[in-house]
């Protein structure tokens, strides 16, 4: 069965993130000049405007900032997954990511510890998702 949900648009700016995810490493963009760390990617550093950016691996650990349950499928591909949980995770290293909260999460609460898991949905795309730690 082919994957029938929206996929990220991979471009030269975010390529490193998806390469790392496919290899099982969560990463954030880091500025080689001032050390600013961010996600999503930016072509230049928003703090110092340097174009010298790299992707650095992070722990994959973070805390739950918020979440929402989707009960309606806005794309047909999500019908079988209803209801599914979309979460906002503050990584231990600082940046915030939007992802899916997967696995048992009945005890979800703001500030709860979560950790990354990887879902290889196509040959090219592995989606980082989170579960309760
Ligand atoms: Zn910078």
Backbone and ligand atoms as CSV (ligand in chain L), in Angstrom:
chain,resi,resn,atom,element,x,y,z
A,1,UNK,N,N,0.844,-1.187,0.000
A,1,UNK,CA,C,0.000,0.000,0.000
A,1,UNK,C,C,0.886,1.246,0.000
A,2,UNK,N,N,0.604,2.189,-0.893
A,2,UNK,CA,C,1.433,3.390,-0.960
A,2,UNK,C,C,1.002,4.401,0.092
A,3,UNK,N,N,1.925,5.239,0.489
A,3,UNK,CA,C,1.683,6.270,1.492
A,3,UNK,C,C,0.849,7.376,0.866
A,4,UNK,N,N,-0.297,7.686,1.434
A,4,UNK,CA,C,-1.209,8.645,0.804
A,4,UNK,C,C,-1.513,9.875,1.670
A,5,UNK,N,N,-0.522,10.271,2.461
A,5,UNK,CA,C,-0.658,11.490,3.258
A,5,UNK,C,C,0.330,12.537,2.726
A,6,UNK,N,N,0.111,13.804,3.056
A,6,UNK,CA,C,1.051,14.830,2.579
A,6,UNK,C,C,2.474,14.531,3.041
A,7,UNK,N,N,3.433,14.856,2.175
A,7,UNK,CA,C,4.843,14.642,2.494
A,7,UNK,C,C,5.557,15.994,2.543
A,8,UNK,N,N,6.639,16.067,3.305
A,8,UNK,CA,C,7.382,17.332,3.346
A,8,UNK,C,C,8.028,17.625,2.005
A,9,UNK,N,N,8.187,18.900,1.699
A,9,UNK,CA,C,8.900,19.322,0.508
A,9,UNK,C,C,10.372,19.434,0.901
A,10,UNK,N,N,11.186,18.552,0.364
A,10,UNK,CA,C,12.601,18.550,0.708
A,10,UNK,C,C,13.341,19.458,-0.268
A,11,UNK,N,N,14.102,20.408,0.299
A,11,UNK,CA,C,14.850,21.359,-0.522
A,11,UNK,C,C,16.274,21.467,0.035
A,12,UNK,N,N,17.148,22.233,-0.616
A,12,UNK,CA,C,18.542,22.314,-0.147
A,12,UNK,C,C,18.677,22.833,1.285
A,13,UNK,N,N,17.730,23.646,1.739
A,13,UNK,CA,C,17.840,24.212,3.082
A,13,UNK,C,C,17.509,23.168,4.151
A,14,UNK,N,N,16.516,22.310,3.901
A,14,UNK,CA,C,16.112,21.340,4.934
A,14,UNK,C,C,16.615,19.917,4.672
A,15,UNK,N,N,17.338,19.719,3.580
A,15,UNK,CA,C,17.811,18.377,3.190
A,15,UNK,C,C,18.521,17.646,4.343
A,16,UNK,N,N,19.363,18.353,5.066
A,16,UNK,CA,C,20.122,17.724,6.147
A,16,UNK,C,C,19.232,17.135,7.223
A,17,UNK,N,N,18.141,17.831,7.537
A,17,UNK,CA,C,17.211,17.338,8.549
A,17,UNK,C,C,16.645,15.983,8.141
A,18,UNK,N,N,16.217,15.882,6.869
A,18,UNK,CA,C,15.589,14.647,6.400
A,18,UNK,C,C,16.607,13.536,6.208
A,19,UNK,N,N,17.832,13.872,5.794
A,19,UNK,CA,C,18.895,12.866,5.711
A,19,UNK,C,C,19.167,12.277,7.097
A,20,UNK,N,N,19.260,13.159,8.104
A,20,UNK,CA,C,19.523,12.696,9.468
A,20,UNK,C,C,18.368,11.854,9.997
A,21,UNK,N,N,17.132,12.277,9.730
A,21,UNK,CA,C,15.968,11.522,10.208
A,21,UNK,C,C,15.962,10.119,9.598
A,22,UNK,N,N,16.290,10.040,8.309
A,22,UNK,CA,C,16.332,8.731,7.647
A,22,UNK,C,C,17.384,7.835,8.300
A,23,UNK,N,N,18.437,8.462,8.833
A,23,UNK,CA,C,19.500,7.700,9.507
A,23,UNK,C,C,19.199,7.500,10.993
A,24,UNK,N,N,18.013,7.954,11.460
A,24,UNK,CA,C,17.627,7.722,12.852
A,24,UNK,C,C,18.145,8.755,13.837
A,25,UNK,N,N,18.467,9.956,13.349
A,25,UNK,CA,C,18.931,11.024,14.233
A,25,UNK,C,C,18.050,12.253,14.069
A,26,UNK,N,N,17.548,12.759,15.194
A,26,UNK,CA,C,16.816,14.023,15.156
A,26,UNK,C,C,17.840,15.149,15.166
A,27,UNK,N,N,17.627,16.174,14.355
A,27,UNK,CA,C,18.610,17.259,14.299
A,27,UNK,C,C,17.927,18.611,14.232
A,28,UNK,N,N,18.673,19.629,14.617
A,28,UNK,CA,C,18.224,21.014,14.490
A,28,UNK,C,C,19.313,21.776,13.742
A,29,UNK,N,N,18.917,22.873,13.134
A,29,UNK,CA,C,19.878,23.688,12.407
A,29,UNK,C,C,20.666,24.529,13.420
A,30,UNK,N,N,21.956,24.650,13.191
A,30,UNK,CA,C,22.805,25.412,14.089
A,30,UNK,C,C,23.695,26.346,13.285
A,31,UNK,N,N,23.890,27.544,13.821
A,31,UNK,CA,C,24.717,28.554,13.156
A,31,UNK,C,C,26.176,28.333,13.537
A,32,UNK,N,N,27.037,28.197,12.527
A,32,UNK,CA,C,28.462,27.993,12.800
A,32,UNK,C,C,29.118,29.268,13.338
A,33,UNK,N,N,28.475,30.420,13.140
A,33,UNK,CA,C,29.077,31.680,13.593
A,33,UNK,C,C,28.674,32.061,15.013
A,34,UNK,N,N,27.373,31.889,15.357
A,34,UNK,CA,C,26.949,32.344,16.694
A,34,UNK,C,C,26.351,31.228,17.545
A,35,UNK,N,N,26.169,30.038,16.967
A,35,UNK,CA,C,25.679,28.907,17.754
A,35,UNK,C,C,24.175,28.848,17.931
A,36,UNK,N,N,23.430,29.784,17.331
A,36,UNK,CA,C,21.970,29.755,17.445
A,36,UNK,C,C,21.441,28.432,16.898
A,37,UNK,N,N,20.485,27.842,17.613
A,37,UNK,CA,C,19.883,26.576,17.181
A,37,UNK,C,C,18.407,26.789,16.914
A,38,UNK,N,N,17.928,26.205,15.823
A,38,UNK,CA,C,16.527,26.441,15.469
A,38,UNK,C,C,15.939,25.286,14.675
A,39,UNK,N,N,14.631,25.265,14.648
A,39,UNK,CA,C,13.845,24.437,13.755
A,39,UNK,C,C,12.511,25.146,13.603
A,40,UNK,N,N,11.969,25.291,12.406
A,40,UNK,CA,C,12.473,24.775,11.134
A,40,UNK,C,C,13.681,25.554,10.613
A,41,UNK,N,N,14.208,25.057,9.501
A,41,UNK,CA,C,15.429,25.601,8.939
A,41,UNK,C,C,15.215,26.983,8.344
A,42,UNK,N,N,16.313,27.709,8.288
A,42,UNK,CA,C,16.311,29.029,7.674
A,42,UNK,C,C,17.565,29.137,6.795
A,43,UNK,N,N,17.475,29.815,5.640
A,43,UNK,CA,C,18.651,29.918,4.774
A,43,UNK,C,C,19.773,30.738,5.402
A,44,UNK,N,N,19.405,31.682,6.272
A,44,UNK,CA,C,20.422,32.427,7.021
A,44,UNK,C,C,20.010,32.460,8.487
A,45,UNK,N,N,20.978,32.682,9.356
A,45,UNK,CA,C,20.714,32.737,10.792
A,45,UNK,C,C,19.865,33.969,11.119
A,46,UNK,N,N,18.724,33.795,11.810
A,46,UNK,CA,C,17.890,34.947,12.152
A,46,UNK,C,C,18.543,35.865,13.191
A,47,UNK,N,N,19.567,35.367,13.903
A,47,UNK,CA,C,20.230,36.188,14.921
A,47,UNK,C,C,21.370,37.020,14.352
A,48,UNK,N,N,22.216,36.410,13.475
A,48,UNK,CA,C,23.409,37.136,13.012
A,48,UNK,C,C,23.494,37.227,11.488
A,49,UNK,N,N,22.513,36.650,10.794
A,49,UNK,CA,C,22.411,36.694,9.324
A,49,UNK,C,C,23.500,35.904,8.601
A,50,UNK,N,N,24.244,35.084,9.315
A,50,UNK,CA,C,25.251,34.246,8.664
A,50,UNK,C,C,24.563,33.182,7.807
A,51,UNK,N,N,25.159,32.876,6.669
A,51,UNK,CA,C,24.646,31.789,5.820
A,51,UNK,C,C,25.358,30.480,6.125
A,52,UNK,N,N,26.266,30.483,7.097
A,52,UNK,CA,C,27.059,29.294,7.422
A,52,UNK,C,C,26.314,28.458,8.465
A,53,UNK,N,N,25.441,27.575,7.986
A,53,UNK,CA,C,24.567,26.790,8.857
A,53,UNK,C,C,24.874,25.305,8.726
A,54,UNK,N,N,24.647,24.565,9.806
A,54,UNK,CA,C,24.850,23.123,9.774
A,54,UNK,C,C,23.729,22.448,10.562
A,55,UNK,N,N,23.606,21.123,10.366
A,55,UNK,CA,C,22.626,20.342,11.119
A,55,UNK,C,C,23.361,19.576,12.194
A,56,UNK,N,N,22.884,19.695,13.438
A,56,UNK,CA,C,23.530,18.968,14.528
A,56,UNK,C,C,22.512,18.024,15.167
A,57,UNK,N,N,22.989,16.836,15.496
A,57,UNK,CA,C,22.123,15.856,16.137
A,57,UNK,C,C,21.759,16.306,17.540
A,58,UNK,N,N,20.517,16.036,17.946
A,58,UNK,CA,C,20.064,16.347,19.300
A,58,UNK,C,C,19.593,15.055,19.962
A,59,UNK,N,N,19.236,15.159,21.251
A,59,UNK,CA,C,18.951,13.964,22.049
A,59,UNK,C,C,17.659,13.250,21.655
A,60,UNK,N,N,16.726,13.985,21.057
A,60,UNK,CA,C,15.430,13.379,20.770
A,60,UNK,C,C,14.512,13.405,21.982
A,61,UNK,N,N,14.976,14.023,23.060
A,61,UNK,CA,C,14.158,14.138,24.271
A,61,UNK,C,C,13.610,15.561,24.390
A,62,UNK,N,N,12.426,15.648,24.975
A,62,UNK,CA,C,11.821,16.959,25.137
A,62,UNK,C,C,10.632,16.878,26.067
A,63,UNK,N,N,9.890,17.989,26.118
A,63,UNK,CA,C,8.694,18.024,26.953
A,63,UNK,C,C,7.507,18.478,26.111
A,64,UNK,N,N,6.361,17.985,26.517
A,64,UNK,CA,C,5.121,18.286,25.813
A,64,UNK,C,C,4.667,19.702,26.165
A,65,UNK,N,N,4.521,20.536,25.138
A,65,UNK,CA,C,4.050,21.913,25.355
A,65,UNK,C,C,2.535,21.976,25.200
A,66,UNK,N,N,2.006,21.202,24.230
A,66,UNK,CA,C,0.575,21.193,23.976
A,66,UNK,C,C,0.259,20.060,23.000
A,67,UNK,N,N,-1.021,19.790,22.807
A,67,UNK,CA,C,-1.419,18.803,21.828
A,67,UNK,C,C,-2.884,19.007,21.478
A,68,UNK,N,N,-3.298,18.404,20.372
A,68,UNK,CA,C,-4.686,18.488,19.930
A,68,UNK,C,C,-5.032,17.171,19.253
A,69,UNK,N,N,-6.262,16.723,19.437
A,69,UNK,CA,C,-6.713,15.491,18.792
A,69,UNK,C,C,-7.528,15.838,17.556
A,70,UNK,N,N,-7.166,15.239,16.435
A,70,UNK,CA,C,-7.906,15.444,15.194
A,70,UNK,C,C,-8.944,14.337,15.058
A,71,UNK,N,N,-10.210,14.747,14.924
A,71,UNK,CA,C,-11.302,13.793,14.757
A,71,UNK,C,C,-11.866,13.828,13.350
A,72,UNK,N,N,-11.312,14.737,12.542
A,72,UNK,CA,C,-11.764,14.871,11.164
A,72,UNK,C,C,-10.555,14.737,10.248
A,73,UNK,N,N,-10.720,13.990,9.163
A,73,UNK,CA,C,-9.626,13.794,8.205
A,73,UNK,C,C,-9.701,14.864,7.126
A,74,UNK,N,N,-8.710,15.767,7.121
A,74,UNK,CA,C,-8.670,16.802,6.086
A,74,UNK,C,C,-8.021,16.268,4.808
A,75,UNK,N,N,-7.355,15.115,4.904
A,75,UNK,CA,C,-6.844,14.385,3.748
A,75,UNK,C,C,-7.351,12.951,3.900
A,76,UNK,N,N,-7.737,12.333,2.797
A,76,UNK,CA,C,-8.272,10.974,2.850
A,76,UNK,C,C,-7.316,10.009,3.555
A,77,UNK,N,N,-6.020,10.250,3.374
A,77,UNK,CA,C,-5.019,9.347,3.953
A,77,UNK,C,C,-5.063,9.256,5.461
A,78,UNK,N,N,-5.689,10.221,6.106
A,78,UNK,CA,C,-5.733,10.210,7.567
A,78,UNK,C,C,-6.976,9.524,8.127
A,79,UNK,N,N,-7.938,9.152,7.240
A,79,UNK,CA,C,-9.203,8.587,7.723
A,79,UNK,C,C,-8.994,7.390,8.639
A,80,UNK,N,N,-8.092,6.500,8.238
A,80,UNK,CA,C,-7.876,5.276,9.019
A,80,UNK,C,C,-7.181,5.558,10.347
A,81,UNK,N,N,-6.570,6.742,10.466
A,81,UNK,CA,C,-5.808,7.049,11.681
A,81,UNK,C,C,-6.638,7.788,12.725
A,82,UNK,N,N,-7.855,8.207,12.380
A,82,UNK,CA,C,-8.669,8.988,13.313
A,82,UNK,C,C,-9.027,8.202,14.569
A,83,UNK,N,N,-9.069,8.861,15.733
A,83,UNK,CA,C,-8.506,10.196,15.940
A,83,UNK,C,C,-6.993,10.102,16.099
A,84,UNK,N,N,-6.265,11.125,15.636
A,84,UNK,CA,C,-4.817,11.135,15.833
A,84,UNK,C,C,-4.415,12.402,16.561
A,85,UNK,N,N,-3.242,12.353,17.168
A,85,UNK,CA,C,-2.817,13.416,18.078
A,85,UNK,C,C,-1.636,14.186,17.477
A,86,UNK,N,N,-1.790,15.486,17.373
A,86,UNK,CA,C,-0.712,16.372,16.915
A,86,UNK,C,C,-0.178,17.099,18.142
A,87,UNK,N,N,1.149,17.151,18.254
A,87,UNK,CA,C,1.734,17.716,19.471
A,87,UNK,C,C,2.757,18.800,19.170
A,88,UNK,N,N,2.999,19.595,20.192
A,88,UNK,CA,C,4.029,20.619,20.177
A,88,UNK,C,C,5.035,20.194,21.240
A,89,UNK,N,N,6.278,19.954,20.806
A,89,UNK,CA,C,7.306,19.457,21.723
A,89,UNK,C,C,8.439,20.466,21.831
A,90,UNK,N,N,8.787,20.818,23.070
A,90,UNK,CA,C,9.991,21.631,23.271
A,90,UNK,C,C,11.156,20.676,23.476
A,91,UNK,N,N,12.078,20.692,22.535
A,91,UNK,CA,C,13.243,19.820,22.623
A,91,UNK,C,C,14.121,20.230,23.807
A,92,UNK,N,N,14.831,19.261,24.360
A,92,UNK,CA,C,15.747,19.551,25.472
A,92,UNK,C,C,16.750,20.622,25.063
A,93,UNK,N,N,17.064,20.691,23.769
A,93,UNK,CA,C,18.044,21.656,23.265
A,93,UNK,C,C,17.420,23.008,22.941
A,94,UNK,N,N,16.095,23.166,23.131
A,94,UNK,CA,C,15.469,24.471,22.976
A,94,UNK,C,C,14.407,24.616,21.903
A,95,UNK,N,N,14.712,24.290,20.632
A,95,UNK,CA,C,13.708,24.501,19.588
A,95,UNK,C,C,12.413,23.722,19.830
A,96,UNK,N,N,11.320,24.224,19.255
A,96,UNK,CA,C,10.008,23.592,19.372
A,96,UNK,C,C,9.652,22.938,18.042
A,97,UNK,N,N,9.106,21.728,18.102
A,97,UNK,CA,C,8.701,21.008,16.897
A,97,UNK,C,C,7.243,20.635,16.964
A,98,UNK,N,N,6.589,20.684,15.810
A,98,UNK,CA,C,5.234,20.161,15.666
A,98,UNK,C,C,5.373,18.757,15.112
A,99,UNK,N,N,4.659,17.809,15.700
A,99,UNK,CA,C,4.793,16.422,15.259
A,99,UNK,C,C,3.519,15.671,15.633
A,100,UNK,N,N,3.605,14.357,15.603
A,100,UNK,CA,C,2.518,13.517,16.090
A,100,UNK,C,C,2.938,12.904,17.417
A,101,UNK,N,N,1.983,12.800,18.332
A,101,UNK,CA,C,2.207,12.061,19.564
A,101,UNK,C,C,1.612,10.678,19.329
A,102,UNK,N,N,2.444,9.660,19.382
A,102,UNK,CA,C,2.009,8.301,19.054
A,102,UNK,C,C,2.129,7.395,20.284
A,103,UNK,N,N,1.472,6.264,20.229
A,103,UNK,CA,C,1.509,5.326,21.343
A,103,UNK,C,C,0.579,5.776,22.450
A,104,UNK,N,N,0.571,5.007,23.560
A,104,UNK,CA,C,-0.315,5.360,24.675
A,104,UNK,C,C,0.028,6.741,25.221
A,105,UNK,N,N,-0.969,7.615,25.331
A,105,UNK,CA,C,-0.699,8.968,25.857
A,105,UNK,C,C,-1.879,9.462,26.681
A,106,UNK,N,N,-2.584,8.535,27.337
A,106,UNK,CA,C,-3.711,8.923,28.184
A,106,UNK,C,C,-3.263,9.813,29.336
A,107,UNK,N,N,-2.004,9.652,29.775
A,107,UNK,CA,C,-1.490,10.451,30.889
A,107,UNK,C,C,-0.716,11.680,30.399
A,108,UNK,N,N,-0.993,12.106,29.147
A,108,UNK,CA,C,-0.332,13.299,28.619
A,108,UNK,C,C,-0.682,14.513,29.466
A,109,UNK,N,N,0.318,15.310,29.755
A,109,UNK,CA,C,0.084,16.592,30.439
A,109,UNK,C,C,1.189,17.541,30.026
A,110,UNK,N,N,0.906,18.825,30.103
A,110,UNK,CA,C,1.907,19.817,29.735
A,110,UNK,C,C,3.136,19.628,30.616
A,111,UNK,N,N,4.300,19.580,29.976
A,111,UNK,CA,C,5.545,19.398,30.710
A,111,UNK,C,C,5.996,17.954,30.820
A,112,UNK,N,N,5.135,17.014,30.372
A,112,UNK,CA,C,5.499,15.599,30.454
A,112,UNK,C,C,6.663,15.298,29.509
A,113,UNK,N,N,7.490,14.348,29.900
A,113,UNK,CA,C,8.652,13.969,29.090
A,113,UNK,C,C,8.215,13.130,27.895
A,114,UNK,N,N,8.783,13.455,26.744
A,114,UNK,CA,C,8.527,12.699,25.520
A,114,UNK,C,C,9.874,12.400,24.861
A,115,UNK,N,N,9.846,11.427,23.952
A,115,UNK,CA,C,11.070,11.085,23.218
A,115,UNK,C,C,10.722,10.768,21.781
A,116,UNK,N,N,11.681,10.988,20.902
A,116,UNK,CA,C,11.436,10.821,19.473
A,116,UNK,C,C,11.383,9.334,19.092
A,117,UNK,N,N,10.553,9.023,18.108
A,117,UNK,CA,C,10.559,7.727,17.432
A,117,UNK,C,C,10.510,8.055,15.938
A,118,UNK,N,N,11.003,7.143,15.124
A,118,UNK,CA,C,11.077,7.430,13.696
A,118,UNK,C,C,10.146,6.522,12.910
A,119,UNK,N,N,9.408,7.125,11.987
A,119,UNK,CA,C,8.441,6.410,11.165
A,119,UNK,C,C,8.848,6.571,9.696
A,120,UNK,N,N,9.445,5.532,9.135
A,120,UNK,CA,C,9.877,5.573,7.731
A,120,UNK,C,C,8.663,5.354,6.847
A,121,UNK,N,N,8.097,6.447,6.327
A,121,UNK,CA,C,6.836,6.353,5.585
A,121,UNK,C,C,7.051,6.127,4.089
A,122,UNK,N,N,8.193,6.549,3.554
A,122,UNK,CA,C,8.551,6.257,2.163
A,122,UNK,C,C,10.049,5.964,2.142
A,123,UNK,N,N,10.552,5.652,0.958
A,123,UNK,CA,C,11.990,5.385,0.830
A,123,UNK,C,C,12.807,6.627,1.200
A,124,UNK,N,N,12.283,7.807,0.893
A,124,UNK,CA,C,13.027,9.052,1.109
A,124,UNK,C,C,12.675,9.777,2.407
A,125,UNK,N,N,11.485,9.522,2.913
A,125,UNK,CA,C,11.004,10.320,4.047
A,125,UNK,C,C,10.791,9.464,5.293
A,126,UNK,N,N,11.493,9.840,6.346
A,126,UNK,CA,C,11.286,9.271,7.678
A,126,UNK,C,C,10.811,10.402,8.571
A,127,UNK,N,N,9.609,10.244,9.133
A,127,UNK,CA,C,9.025,11.299,9.965
A,127,UNK,C,C,9.379,11.079,11.434
A,128,UNK,N,N,9.990,12.100,12.052
A,128,UNK,CA,C,10.176,12.014,13.492
A,128,UNK,C,C,8.842,12.252,14.187
A,129,UNK,N,N,8.484,11.334,15.075
A,129,UNK,CA,C,7.273,11.479,15.885
A,129,UNK,C,C,7.681,11.335,17.334
A,130,UNK,N,N,6.750,11.572,18.257
A,130,UNK,CA,C,7.104,11.508,19.667
A,130,UNK,C,C,6.165,10.574,20.415
A,131,UNK,N,N,6.704,9.985,21.486
A,131,UNK,CA,C,5.897,9.150,22.392
A,131,UNK,C,C,6.224,9.571,23.815
A,132,UNK,N,N,5.328,9.204,24.734
A,132,UNK,CA,C,5.563,9.506,26.136
A,132,UNK,C,C,6.807,8.744,26.591
A,133,UNK,N,N,7.682,9.425,27.328
A,133,UNK,CA,C,8.946,8.779,27.757
A,133,UNK,C,C,8.768,8.098,29.111
L,1,ZN,ZN,ZN,24.145,33.078,13.810
